[in-house]
Amino acid sequence: MALVLASFWLWGQYERRVEATLGDAYKPVPLPEQPQFTTQDVSVVVATIDTPDTLPESLCQWIRNNPHEIIIVTVPRDLQLVQSLVSQVSQAAQLTRIVTCDITNKREQLAKGIRMASGQIIALVDDDAFWPAETVLPYLLAGFEADPSVGGVQGKQSAYIPENRRKMDEITPWEVAAIRCLEVQNRIQAVRFAADEGCFCLVGRTMLLRSSLLKDEELLHSMCNDYWAGNKLSTGDDCFISRWMMDKGWKFCIQNADEAEILTLIPRDSKMLLQNVRWKRSSFQSCLGILVYCPGFFHFIR
């Protein structure tokens, strides 16, 4: 028994050493002197249901990054709410289109927005995602510059904590746990990318993808007709797209830089547990699909 425990301890020490080495080896992609893509090549697509009242703040930050267009896809029930929130941002009038999808399903909404997008790069963005700096899009775009086989890029993920809550007597343990969870995720993503330039899933809070990849009708049809245990899936679009990219030979880029930081709203109470369950559920489904079906075990016995 002692030998078994000692073996586990030694393996743990070895893993920590490898993780530290790969973490030190990871370097984000620098901005190119003559970029192939500019922010005007980017179409932002946002699928939203039960839209948060923080949308105007998020929209202002997206606009400051100067994309080509912003397409917000909601459902008829929420159209008036979304229009009201968008109208609070004066700069949004010329840049933003609001459309509806008759099917209340995030993947169907994204597919509609993707088909409408005209940019060479499409940014799939959550309705509660914040881009705190004007450098977010330029630094994410840098991930496409070095290698034409890079199909998707994600940035650093962090929790959005309002300034008035950044105090010891205001912030909750649940928010602290969320901050820690996202920090660990950033480190793990960087380590995996440093190891073999791969990852299990590009995070969908904000991920940039080549339009030539996303506008593939086979991908869109498969994404909108993906089932788990007999149920048609609505969320987990980021996991599906990442799995599709692996199967088709596209590469990833993890841009874990402060300039490419994406912030996300997090629950302040025990609802954080439910949020974690949702995150882990999609990750579990994706990992199982990768290991068993695409491009996993069945790939090798075909």
Helices and strands as residue ranges (DSSP letters): H 2-25, G 39-41, E 42-47, H 55-64, E 69-74, G 76-78, H 79-86, G 90-92, E 96-100, H 106-116, E 121-125, E 129-130, H 136-141, G 142-144, E 150-159, G 163-165, H 173-196, E 206-210, H 211-214, H 217-224, E 227-228, E 231-232, H 237-248, E 251-255, G 258-260, E 261-264, H 271-292, H 297-301
